[in-house]
Amino acid sequence: MNDLQVPDSLPTDDKLRAMQIVAQMKAAADKAGAKFIGGFMSPDGERFIMSNMDESDPDHIIPDILS
């Protein structure tokens, strides 16, 4: 495990909150047995995406702006 890297800094509070909201939506979809793909793009252009589907699933479609 010597290849682990510690980030230089943590994401901003806004990004962490948005990440938390996406994670909560995914958890709700998991609990309901629903498919989920969600995410956001921050003002600085960073993308964050979570999904509970395999990429081979035909419904696994990520909008071009997020991919």
PyMOL commands that set and color helices and strands:
alter all, ss='L'
color gray80, all
select helices_A, chain A and resi 13-32
alter helices_A, ss='H'
color red, helices_A
select strands_A, chain A and resi 37-41+47-51
alter strands_A, ss='S'
color yellow, strands_A
deselect
rebuild
show_as cartoon
